Amino acid sequence: MTELSTALRVPAAQYIRMSTEHQRYSLENQITAIEEYAEARGFAVVRTYADAGKSGLSLKGRDGLQGLLADVVTGQRNFSAVLVLDVSRWGRFPDADQSAHYEFLCRSSGVRVVYCGEPFENDGSMISTIVKNLKRVMASEYSRELSVKIARAKIQQAQLGFHQGAKIPFGVRRVLISNDGQRRFLLRSGEAKGLNTDRVVFAPGPPEELKTVRRIFQMFVDQKRSMMGIARTLNVEEVPSTDGLWSERRIRAVLQSELMIGYYVYNKTSKPLSGPCKRNPPNQWIRTRVMNPIVDPKRFAKAQREMGFHRNYFYAKADILKRLRRLFRETRKLSQGIINNCPYTPCAEVYRVRFGSLHAAYAAAGYKCRPAPRRGREYTDEELIAGVRRLHAKFGFVTIALINADRELPSSRMLVERFGSIMEAYRLAGFPTTKEGAVLAAWDRGRKKGREKYSDAELLEGIQTLCAKFGYVTVALIEAAPDLPSRRVFRQRFGSLTRAYALAGVPIGKPAAVRDGKKRRWCRFHEALRCDPTRPRGERGSRTT
């Protein structure tokens, strides 16, 4: 009789959740209560979905509930009911309709949700629906009230000078004290208090760190050094930091923290009910004196004004130009590397963006770049078209990779400058096409090559042949070679192109290959190009013989 009753039980899954790791027996208590309910009501628990230490305010991060809903909606389940202890375990969503929506997903998929610890039956009747929605609103209101109480308690603790979380800047330490104010020990990075009655206060760091903090403010305020420049200097001098190498972010954290003048600032931002983080107005900030100043308050105020200038206007054009002129007076020349290595100027990319180009920035600073000497031969239109026809006759098609790899032709950029576009060069050579047609043709060639079988020896021999013919090997050459498969075949066969190069005896690494390829294209283009900006784009650089 017992075996028959067990076989007739309704298969059900149980969902359990606890909000914090401090509720040690919460999950066990839920499982016990659900098992008692299932035994009395004829359910057999066949699967468990659990969310340990997860808040019920959102679906985000609740892998257990997400997995339950996914299995229910997709039909990958072996149960027809879900057992939950009460409405609050299902969720304390700020919007009560969100909880109802997830229950509706289960019900519409043929799975009913049963609340084991509630005084009502979830049978869809009017009374149960009213009570259930009231419970959802009460669960949401409980979370809201609890959030307000916790926020108020944290503010009160911050007013007393106790640390309320967040990372501390360089030069400051955390000290653990007991509830009667007795000092226990210093907390290291990553450590937290073990007793709820203990408190954490602030203290200045070692003398070496305090000396470094004062030096950072001196370099930023007095020497007008940039934050990145300060970080570079400290890293070069191997000044130790509390967490890895110095960076602009770490320097900014030191300069902005009011702990440097002895004040702990709390409640700058808030994130109520797991919602989006928002910045609070300054009148809601909590500022408490917690220790003696590390730097002079006047110097700290100057640093804030300097950072406010950069923060509001990013980089003022007049200011960065003044810094560039100072650099030019000191070095008597300018380049991208010189600018990037300078401690008081922004990077070269800032000048490129603000002035349009580095040459324009150089001119504004009073530095005139000498034009690069023109070298190499000049090409007529007829020679360029003849070279394109020669490649087409040799390979049966023409691509930009073939043009760039051919030693008798300049870079494909030269053809674009001369004829307006690469497609126009193809048309003048006698085989017009479109960009879409060229892409489809390349895809068809790659598909045909992919169907062919190559041995490892044949693939490596192909790389050696390309290296012997052109003096180097690149991805573009491999893709353009008609007797070799695509680069994907090499990667699948040897793990990477770099390993294939090594097995083929081509001694070149990936960074070197990229650098050499850029150098070849750049030199070839500037050696061949004779561009007259006053002429129409399609006729630039043309030369008659």
C-alpha positions as CSV (number, residue, x, y, z in Angstrom):
1,M,0.0,0.0,0.0
2,T,2.9,2.4,0.8
3,E,4.6,1.7,-2.6
4,L,1.4,2.4,-4.4
5,S,0.8,5.7,-2.6
6,T,4.4,6.8,-3.3
7,A,4.0,6.0,-7.0
8,L,0.8,8.1,-7.1
9,R,2.4,11.2,-5.6
10,V,2.6,14.3,-7.7
11,P,6.2,15.1,-8.8
12,A,7.2,18.5,-7.7
13,A,10.3,20.8,-7.5
14,Q,11.1,22.9,-4.5
15,Y,12.5,26.4,-4.7
16,I,14.4,27.7,-1.6
17,R,16.2,31.0,-1.0
18,M,18.0,32.7,1.8
19,S,19.1,36.4,1.6
20,T,22.3,36.4,3.6
21,E,25.0,33.9,4.6
22,H,24.3,34.7,8.3
23,Q,21.0,32.8,8.1
24,R,22.8,29.5,8.7
25,Y,19.8,27.2,9.0
26,S,17.4,29.0,6.7
27,L,17.7,26.6,3.7
28,E,17.6,23.5,6.0
29,N,14.4,24.9,7.7
30,Q,12.8,25.6,4.4
31,I,13.6,22.1,3.1
32,T,12.2,20.5,6.3
33,A,8.9,22.5,6.2
34,I,8.5,21.7,2.4
35,E,9.1,18.0,3.0
36,E,6.5,17.9,5.8
37,Y,4.0,19.7,3.5
38,A,4.8,17.4,0.6
39,E,4.3,14.3,2.7
40,A,0.9,15.5,4.0
41,R,-0.4,16.7,0.6
42,G,0.8,13.9,-1.7
43,F,3.8,15.5,-3.4
44,A,7.1,13.9,-4.2
45,V,10.1,16.4,-4.4
46,V,12.2,15.3,-7.4
47,R,14.3,18.4,-7.9
48,T,15.6,21.4,-5.9
49,Y,16.4,24.9,-7.1
50,A,18.3,27.0,-4.5
51,D,19.5,30.6,-4.3
52,A,21.9,30.9,-1.3
53,G,22.8,34.4,-0.1
54,K,20.7,36.1,-2.8
55,S,18.4,39.1,-2.4
56,G,14.8,38.7,-3.5
57,L,14.6,42.2,-4.9
58,S,15.6,41.2,-8.4
59,L,15.9,38.3,-10.7
60,K,19.5,39.2,-11.5
61,G,22.0,36.9,-9.9
62,R,19.4,34.3,-8.8
63,D,20.5,31.4,-10.8
64,G,18.2,29.0,-9.1
65,L,15.0,30.9,-10.0
66,Q,16.3,31.6,-13.5
67,G,17.0,27.9,-14.0
68,L,13.5,27.0,-12.7
69,L,11.8,29.4,-15.1
70,A,13.9,28.3,-18.0
71,D,13.1,24.6,-17.4
72,V,9.4,25.4,-17.0
73,V,9.1,27.5,-20.1
74,T,11.2,25.2,-22.4
75,G,9.4,22.0,-21.1
76,Q,12.7,20.4,-19.9
77,R,11.2,19.3,-16.6
78,N,9.9,16.2,-14.8
79,F,7.6,17.9,-12.4
80,S,4.2,19.5,-12.5
81,A,4.3,21.7,-9.4
82,V,6.7,24.0,-7.6
83,L,6.8,24.1,-3.8
84,V,7.8,27.4,-2.1
85,L,7.8,28.1,1.6
86,D,6.0,31.4,1.4
87,V,5.4,34.4,-0.9
88,S,8.6,36.2,0.3
89,R,10.8,33.3,-0.7
90,W,9.5,33.6,-4.3
91,G,10.7,37.2,-4.2
92,R,10.4,40.7,-2.6
93,F,10.2,42.5,-5.9
94,P,9.5,46.3,-5.6
95,D,6.9,45.8,-8.3
96,A,4.4,43.2,-7.1
97,D,3.4,42.5,-10.7
98,Q,6.9,41.1,-11.4
99,S,6.4,38.3,-8.9
100,A,2.9,37.6,-10.4
101,H,4.4,37.5,-13.9
102,Y,6.9,34.8,-13.0
103,E,4.1,32.7,-11.4
104,F,2.0,33.2,-14.5
105,L,4.8,31.8,-16.6
106,C,4.8,28.7,-14.6
107,R,1.0,28.4,-14.6
108,S,0.7,28.9,-18.3
109,S,3.3,26.1,-18.9
110,G,1.2,23.7,-16.8
111,V,3.1,24.0,-13.5
112,R,1.3,25.4,-10.5
113,V,3.1,27.2,-7.7
114,V,2.2,26.1,-4.2
115,Y,3.1,28.1,-1.1
116,C,3.5,25.6,1.7
117,G,3.6,28.0,4.7
118,E,0.8,30.4,3.7
119,P,-2.6,30.2,5.3
120,F,-4.4,30.2,1.9
121,E,-4.6,27.8,-0.9
122,N,-3.2,29.1,-4.2
123,D,-6.2,27.8,-6.2
124,G,-7.0,31.0,-8.2
125,S,-10.0,31.9,-6.2
126,M,-10.8,35.6,-5.5
127,I,-9.9,35.4,-1.8
128,S,-6.5,33.7,-2.4
129,T,-5.7,36.1,-5.2
130,I,-6.4,39.1,-3.0
131,V,-4.4,37.7,0.0
132,K,-1.6,36.6,-2.3
133,N,-1.2,40.1,-3.8
134,L,-1.4,41.7,-0.4
135,K,1.4,39.4,0.8
136,R,3.5,40.5,-2.2
137,V,3.0,44.1,-1.4
138,M,3.8,43.5,2.3
139,A,7.0,41.6,1.3
140,S,8.1,44.5,-0.9
141,E,7.2,47.1,1.8
142,Y,9.3,45.0,4.3
143,S,12.3,45.3,2.0
144,R,11.8,49.0,1.5
145,E,11.5,49.7,5.3
146,L,14.5,47.5,6.0
147,S,16.6,49.4,3.4
148,V,15.6,52.7,5.0
149,K,16.6,51.5,8.4
150,I,19.9,50.1,7.3
151,A,20.8,53.3,5.4
152,R,19.9,55.4,8.5
153,A,22.1,53.1,10.7
154,K,25.0,53.4,8.3
155,I,24.7,57.2,8.2
156,Q,24.7,57.3,12.0
157,Q,27.8,55.0,12.1
158,A,29.6,57.2,9.6
159,Q,28.8,60.3,11.7
160,L,30.7,58.6,14.5
161,G,33.7,58.1,12.2
162,F,33.3,54.3,11.6
163,H,34.2,52.9,8.2
164,Q,31.2,51.7,6.2
165,G,32.9,49.9,3.4
166,A,34.5,50.8,0.1
167,K,38.2,50.7,-0.7
168,I,40.6,53.1,1.2
169,P,43.2,55.1,-0.7
170,F,47.0,54.8,-0.4
171,G,48.4,56.2,2.8
172,V,45.4,55.2,5.0
173,R,44.9,52.1,7.1
174,R,41.9,50.5,8.8
175,V,42.0,49.7,12.5
176,L,39.7,47.2,14.2
177,I,38.4,48.3,17.6
178,S,36.1,46.6,20.1
179,N,32.7,47.9,21.2
180,D,34.4,49.5,24.3
181,G,36.9,51.4,22.0
182,Q,39.9,49.2,22.6
183,R,42.2,48.9,19.7
184,R,42.6,45.3,18.4
185,F,44.8,45.3,15.3
186,L,45.3,46.6,11.7
187,L,43.1,45.1,9.0
188,R,45.0,44.1,5.9
189,S,43.6,44.4,2.4
190,G,40.6,42.0,1.9
191,E,40.1,41.4,5.7
192,A,36.8,42.3,7.4
193,K,35.6,42.4,11.0
194,G,34.5,39.1,12.5
195,L,32.1,40.4,15.2
196,N,29.1,42.6,14.6
197,T,29.9,44.5,17.8
198,D,33.4,45.5,16.5
199,R,34.0,48.7,14.6
200,V,36.5,49.9,12.0
201,V,38.2,53.3,12.2
202,F,40.8,55.1,10.1
203,A,44.5,55.7,10.8
204,P,47.4,57.2,8.9
205,G,49.7,54.8,7.1
206,P,53.4,54.2,7.5
207,P,55.7,57.3,7.3
208,E,57.1,56.1,3.9
209,E,53.5,56.2,2.5
210,L,52.7,59.6,4.0
211,K,55.9,60.9,2.4
212,T,54.8,59.6,-1.0
213,V,51.3,61.1,-0.6
214,R,52.8,64.5,0.1
215,R,55.1,64.2,-2.8
216,I,52.2,63.3,-5.1
217,F,50.4,66.5,-4.1
218,Q,53.6,68.5,-4.6
219,M,54.1,67.2,-8.1
220,F,50.5,67.8,-9.0
221,V,50.0,71.2,-7.5
222,D,53.5,72.8,-7.5
223,Q,55.1,71.2,-10.6
224,K,51.9,71.0,-12.6
225,R,52.5,67.3,-13.4
226,S,49.8,65.2,-15.0
227,M,48.4,62.3,-13.1
228,M,49.7,59.8,-15.7
229,G,53.1,61.5,-15.5
230,I,53.2,61.2,-11.7
231,A,52.3,57.5,-12.0
232,R,55.1,57.0,-14.6
233,T,57.6,58.7,-12.3
234,L,56.7,56.6,-9.3
235,N,56.8,53.4,-11.3
236,V,60.3,54.3,-12.8
237,E,61.6,55.0,-9.3
238,E,60.0,51.7,-8.1
239,V,58.0,53.4,-5.3
240,P,55.8,50.7,-3.8
241,S,52.0,50.9,-4.0
242,T,49.5,49.0,-1.9
243,D,48.0,47.3,-4.9
244,G,50.2,46.8,-8.0
245,L,51.8,49.4,-10.1
246,W,50.8,53.1,-10.0
247,S,48.2,54.3,-12.5
248,E,46.3,57.4,-13.3
249,R,43.3,56.0,-11.4
250,R,45.3,55.4,-8.2
251,I,46.8,58.8,-8.3
252,R,43.4,60.3,-8.8
253,A,42.1,58.4,-5.8
254,V,44.8,59.9,-3.6
255,L,44.2,63.4,-4.9
256,Q,40.4,63.3,-4.5
257,S,40.1,61.5,-1.1
258,E,39.3,63.9,1.8
259,L,40.9,61.4,4.1
260,M,44.1,63.2,3.1
261,I,42.9,66.2,5.2
262,G,41.4,63.9,7.9
263,Y,37.8,63.8,6.8
264,Y,35.7,60.8,6.1
265,V,33.0,61.5,3.5
266,Y,30.1,59.1,3.2
267,N,26.7,58.9,1.3
268,K,28.0,60.5,-1.9
269,T,26.1,57.9,-3.8
270,S,23.2,55.5,-3.0
271,K,21.7,52.4,-4.5
272,P,18.3,51.8,-2.9
273,L,16.6,48.4,-3.3
274,S,19.3,47.1,-5.7
275,G,18.3,49.9,-8.2
276,P,20.7,52.0,-10.3
277,C,23.4,53.9,-8.4
278,K,22.7,57.6,-8.2
279,R,24.8,60.5,-6.9
280,N,23.4,62.3,-3.9
281,P,23.5,66.1,-3.6
282,P,26.3,67.5,-1.5
283,N,24.0,68.6,1.3
284,Q,23.3,64.9,2.0
285,W,27.0,64.0,2.3
286,I,28.3,63.0,5.7
287,R,31.7,64.6,6.5
288,T,33.3,63.5,9.8
289,R,36.8,64.3,11.2
290,V,38.5,61.0,11.8
291,M,42.2,61.7,12.0
292,N,44.9,64.3,11.6
293,P,45.5,65.7,8.1
294,I,48.2,64.1,6.0
295,V,48.6,67.1,3.6
296,D,48.1,70.8,4.1
297,P,44.4,71.7,3.5
298,K,45.3,74.6,1.3
299,R,47.3,72.4,-1.0
300,F,44.5,69.9,-1.0
301,A,42.1,72.7,-2.1
302,K,44.4,73.7,-4.9
303,A,44.5,70.1,-6.1
304,Q,40.7,70.0,-6.2
305,R,40.5,73.2,-8.2
306,E,43.1,71.8,-10.7
307,M,41.2,68.5,-11.0
308,G,37.9,70.4,-11.4
309,F,39.4,72.4,-14.2
310,H,40.4,69.2,-16.1
311,R,37.2,67.4,-15.2
312,N,34.9,70.2,-16.4
313,Y,36.8,71.1,-19.5
314,F,38.7,67.9,-20.0
315,Y,41.8,69.4,-21.7
316,A,41.6,73.1,-22.5
317,K,43.2,73.7,-25.9
318,A,45.2,76.7,-24.7
319,D,46.5,74.8,-21.7
320,I,47.7,71.7,-23.7
321,L,49.3,74.0,-26.3
322,K,51.2,75.8,-23.6
323,R,52.5,72.5,-22.3
324,L,53.5,71.5,-25.9
325,R,55.4,74.7,-26.4
326,R,57.2,74.2,-23.1
327,L,58.2,70.7,-24.3
328,F,59.4,72.1,-27.6
329,R,61.6,74.6,-25.8
330,E,63.2,71.9,-23.8
331,T,63.7,69.3,-26.5
332,R,64.0,71.5,-29.6
333,K,61.9,68.9,-31.5
334,L,58.6,67.1,-31.3
335,S,57.4,63.6,-32.0
336,Q,54.7,61.2,-30.9
337,G,57.2,59.3,-28.6
338,I,58.5,62.5,-27.1
339,I,55.0,63.7,-26.2
340,N,53.9,60.3,-24.8
341,N,57.0,60.2,-22.6
342,C,56.6,63.7,-21.3
343,P,55.2,63.8,-17.7
344,Y,53.3,67.1,-18.0
345,T,51.6,66.7,-21.4
346,P,48.6,64.6,-22.3
347,C,49.2,61.7,-24.8
348,A,49.8,62.4,-28.5
349,E,46.3,61.2,-29.3
350,V,44.8,64.2,-27.4
351,Y,46.7,66.6,-29.6
352,R,45.7,64.6,-32.7
353,V,42.0,64.9,-31.7
354,R,42.0,68.6,-30.6
355,F,44.1,69.9,-33.5
356,G,43.1,67.6,-36.2
357,S,46.6,66.1,-36.7
358,L,49.9,66.1,-34.9
359,H,51.4,68.3,-37.7
360,A,48.8,70.9,-37.0
361,A,49.7,70.8,-33.3
362,Y,53.4,71.0,-34.1
363,A,52.7,74.1,-36.2
364,A,50.7,75.7,-33.5
365,A,53.6,75.1,-31.1
366,G,56.1,76.7,-33.5
367,Y,57.7,73.5,-34.7
368,K,58.0,72.9,-38.4
369,C,58.4,69.3,-39.5
370,R,60.8,68.7,-42.4
371,P,59.0,67.0,-45.2
372,A,60.0,63.4,-45.8
373,P,62.3,62.9,-48.7
374,R,60.6,61.6,-51.8
375,R,62.2,58.3,-52.9
376,G,61.3,55.6,-55.3
377,R,60.0,55.5,-58.8
378,E,56.9,57.1,-60.2
379,Y,54.2,55.2,-62.0
380,T,52.1,56.2,-64.9
381,D,48.4,55.3,-65.2
382,E,49.3,52.9,-68.0
383,E,51.9,51.1,-65.8
384,L,49.4,50.7,-63.0
385,I,46.6,49.3,-65.2
386,A,49.1,46.9,-66.9
387,G,50.2,45.6,-63.5
388,V,46.6,44.9,-62.5
389,R,46.0,43.1,-65.8
390,R,49.2,41.0,-65.3
391,L,48.0,39.9,-61.8
392,H,44.6,38.9,-63.3
393,A,46.2,36.9,-66.1
394,K,48.4,35.1,-63.6
395,F,45.9,34.2,-60.9
396,G,42.6,34.5,-62.6
397,F,41.5,37.2,-60.2
398,V,42.8,40.4,-58.5
399,T,42.6,41.3,-54.8
400,I,44.0,44.1,-52.7
401,A,46.2,41.5,-51.0
402,L,47.7,40.5,-54.4
403,I,48.4,44.1,-55.3
404,N,50.1,44.8,-52.0
405,A,52.2,41.6,-52.2
406,D,53.3,42.3,-55.8
407,R,56.8,43.8,-55.9
408,E,56.3,45.5,-59.2
409,L,53.3,47.5,-58.1
410,P,52.9,50.1,-55.4
411,S,50.4,49.8,-52.5
412,S,46.7,49.6,-53.3
413,R,46.3,52.9,-51.6
414,M,48.2,54.4,-54.5
415,L,45.6,53.1,-57.0
416,V,42.8,54.5,-54.8
417,E,44.5,57.9,-54.8
418,R,45.1,57.8,-58.6
419,F,41.8,56.4,-59.8
420,G,39.4,57.3,-57.0
421,S,38.7,53.7,-55.9
422,I,40.0,50.2,-56.4
423,M,36.8,49.3,-58.3
424,E,37.5,52.0,-60.8
425,A,41.0,50.6,-61.3
426,Y,39.5,47.2,-62.0
427,R,37.1,48.7,-64.5
428,L,39.9,50.5,-66.4
429,A,41.8,47.2,-66.5
430,G,38.9,45.6,-68.3
431,F,37.1,43.5,-65.7
432,P,34.5,45.7,-64.0
433,T,33.0,44.6,-60.7
434,T,31.3,45.9,-57.6
435,K,32.3,45.7,-54.0
436,E,29.5,43.1,-53.4
437,G,30.7,41.1,-56.3
438,A,34.3,41.1,-55.2
439,V,33.2,39.9,-51.7
440,L,31.1,37.1,-53.1
441,A,33.9,36.0,-55.4
442,A,36.4,35.9,-52.6
443,W,33.9,33.9,-50.5
444,D,33.4,31.4,-53.3
445,R,37.2,31.0,-53.7
446,G,37.6,30.4,-50.0
447,R,34.8,27.9,-50.0
448,K,36.4,26.0,-52.9
449,K,39.7,26.0,-51.2
450,G,38.2,24.8,-48.0
451,R,36.9,21.6,-49.8
452,E,40.4,20.6,-50.8
453,K,42.5,18.4,-48.6
454,Y,46.1,19.4,-47.6
455,S,48.6,17.5,-45.6
456,D,50.7,19.2,-42.9
457,A,53.7,19.0,-45.1
458,E,51.9,20.7,-48.0
459,L,50.7,23.5,-45.8
460,L,54.2,24.1,-44.4
461,E,55.7,23.9,-47.9
462,G,53.2,26.5,-49.0
463,I,54.4,28.9,-46.3
464,Q,58.0,28.3,-47.2
465,T,57.2,29.0,-50.9
466,L,55.5,32.3,-50.0
467,C,58.5,33.3,-47.9
468,A,61.0,32.4,-50.6
469,K,59.0,34.3,-53.2
470,F,58.1,37.5,-51.3
471,G,60.7,37.5,-48.5
472,Y,58.0,37.4,-45.8
473,V,54.7,35.8,-45.0
474,T,51.4,37.5,-43.9
475,V,47.8,36.5,-43.5
476,A,47.0,38.5,-46.6
477,L,49.5,36.5,-48.7
478,I,48.0,33.2,-47.4
479,E,44.5,34.3,-48.2
480,A,45.5,35.4,-51.7
481,A,47.5,32.4,-52.6
482,P,45.4,30.2,-55.0
483,D,47.1,27.0,-54.0
484,L,46.7,27.4,-50.3
485,P,43.6,27.2,-48.0
486,S,42.4,30.0,-45.8
487,R,44.1,30.9,-42.6
488,R,41.4,29.1,-40.6
489,V,42.8,25.8,-41.9
490,F,46.3,26.7,-40.6
491,R,44.9,27.7,-37.2
492,Q,42.8,24.5,-37.0
493,R,45.7,22.3,-38.0
494,F,48.6,23.9,-36.1
495,G,46.8,25.9,-33.3
496,S,47.9,29.3,-34.6
497,L,49.6,30.9,-37.5
498,T,52.6,31.8,-35.4
499,R,53.2,28.1,-34.7
500,A,52.8,27.3,-38.4
501,Y,55.4,29.9,-39.2
502,A,57.8,28.3,-36.6
503,L,57.2,24.8,-38.0
504,A,57.9,26.1,-41.5
505,G,61.2,27.6,-40.4
506,V,60.0,31.2,-40.8
507,P,61.5,33.0,-37.8
508,I,59.0,35.7,-37.2
509,G,56.7,36.4,-34.3
510,K,53.3,38.0,-34.4
511,P,54.3,41.5,-33.3
512,A,57.2,41.5,-35.7
513,A,55.0,40.4,-38.6
514,V,52.5,43.2,-37.8
515,R,55.2,45.8,-37.5
516,D,57.0,44.7,-40.7
517,G,53.8,44.6,-42.7
518,K,52.8,48.1,-41.7
519,K,56.3,49.3,-42.4
520,R,56.3,47.8,-45.9
521,R,52.9,49.2,-46.8
522,W,53.8,52.7,-45.5
523,C,57.1,52.9,-47.2
524,R,55.8,51.5,-50.5
525,F,52.9,54.0,-50.5
526,H,55.0,57.0,-49.7
527,E,57.7,56.0,-52.2
528,A,55.3,55.7,-55.0
529,L,52.7,58.4,-54.3
530,R,53.1,61.7,-56.0
531,C,50.0,63.5,-54.8
532,D,49.0,67.0,-55.9
533,P,46.1,68.1,-53.6
534,T,45.0,70.9,-56.0
535,R,44.1,68.3,-58.7
536,P,40.8,66.3,-58.7
537,R,40.8,63.2,-56.6
538,G,40.6,60.8,-59.6
539,E,43.6,62.5,-61.3
540,R,45.9,62.9,-58.3
541,G,49.4,61.8,-58.7
542,S,49.0,61.0,-62.5
543,R,52.0,61.5,-64.6
544,T,52.4,61.5,-68.3
545,T,55.5,60.3,-70.1
